[in-house]
Amino acid sequence: MKNLNILFSISLLFWLAGCNTIKGVGQDVQKAGSAIEKSMK
């Protein structure tokens, strides 16, 4: 479980580093939401 938390934290760090602006964060969140919606269909 501890390894999972570390992996999640590192992934989150890289994801946030890839989003240079607030607009970029919004676009990434929107893409993630779209992917979740598609997987649910």
CNS distance restraints for C-alpha pairs under 8 A (distance, minus, plus):
assign (resid   1 and name CA) (resid   5 and name CA) 6.44 0.50 0.50
assign (resid   2 and name CA) (resid   6 and name CA) 6.37 0.50 0.50
assign (resid   3 and name CA) (resid   7 and name CA) 6.11 0.50 0.50
assign (resid   4 and name CA) (resid   8 and name CA) 6.07 0.50 0.50
assign (resid   5 and name CA) (resid   9 and name CA) 6.10 0.50 0.50
assign (resid   6 and name CA) (resid  10 and name CA) 6.21 0.50 0.50
assign (resid   7 and name CA) (resid  11 and name CA) 6.11 0.50 0.50
assign (resid   8 and name CA) (resid  12 and name CA) 6.06 0.50 0.50
assign (resid   9 and name CA) (resid  13 and name CA) 6.16 0.50 0.50
assign (resid  10 and name CA) (resid  14 and name CA) 6.34 0.50 0.50
assign (resid  11 and name CA) (resid  15 and name CA) 6.08 0.50 0.50
assign (resid  12 and name CA) (resid  16 and name CA) 6.08 0.50 0.50
assign (resid  13 and name CA) (resid  17 and name CA) 6.09 0.50 0.50
assign (resid  14 and name CA) (resid  18 and name CA) 6.18 0.50 0.50
assign (resid  15 and name CA) (resid  19 and name CA) 6.70 0.50 0.50
assign (resid  16 and name CA) (resid  20 and name CA) 7.78 0.50 0.50
assign (resid  16 and name CA) (resid  25 and name CA) 7.72 0.50 0.50
assign (resid  19 and name CA) (resid  24 and name CA) 5.14 0.50 0.50
assign (resid  19 and name CA) (resid  25 and name CA) 5.43 0.50 0.50
assign (resid  19 and name CA) (resid  28 and name CA) 7.86 0.50 0.50
assign (resid  20 and name CA) (resid  24 and name CA) 6.32 0.50 0.50
assign (resid  20 and name CA) (resid  25 and name CA) 7.73 0.50 0.50
assign (resid  21 and name CA) (resid  25 and name CA) 6.47 0.50 0.50
assign (resid  22 and name CA) (resid  26 and name CA) 6.27 0.50 0.50
assign (resid  23 and name CA) (resid  27 and name CA) 6.24 0.50 0.50
assign (resid  24 and name CA) (resid  28 and name CA) 6.18 0.50 0.50
assign (resid  25 and name CA) (resid  29 and name CA) 6.14 0.50 0.50
assign (resid  26 and name CA) (resid  30 and name CA) 6.08 0.50 0.50
assign (resid  27 and name CA) (resid  31 and name CA) 6.15 0.50 0.50
assign (resid  28 and name CA) (resid  32 and name CA) 6.16 0.50 0.50
assign (resid  29 and name CA) (resid  33 and name CA) 6.13 0.50 0.50
assign (resid  30 and name CA) (resid  34 and name CA) 6.16 0.50 0.50
assign (resid  31 and name CA) (resid  35 and name CA) 6.15 0.50 0.50
assign (resid  32 and name CA) (resid  36 and name CA) 6.27 0.50 0.50
assign (resid  33 and name CA) (resid  37 and name CA) 6.20 0.50 0.50
assign (resid  34 and name CA) (resid  38 and name CA) 6.18 0.50 0.50
assign (resid  35 and name CA) (resid  39 and name CA) 6.21 0.50 0.50
assign (resid  36 and name CA) (resid  40 and name CA) 6.26 0.50 0.50
assign (resid  37 and name CA) (resid  41 and name CA) 6.62 0.50 0.50
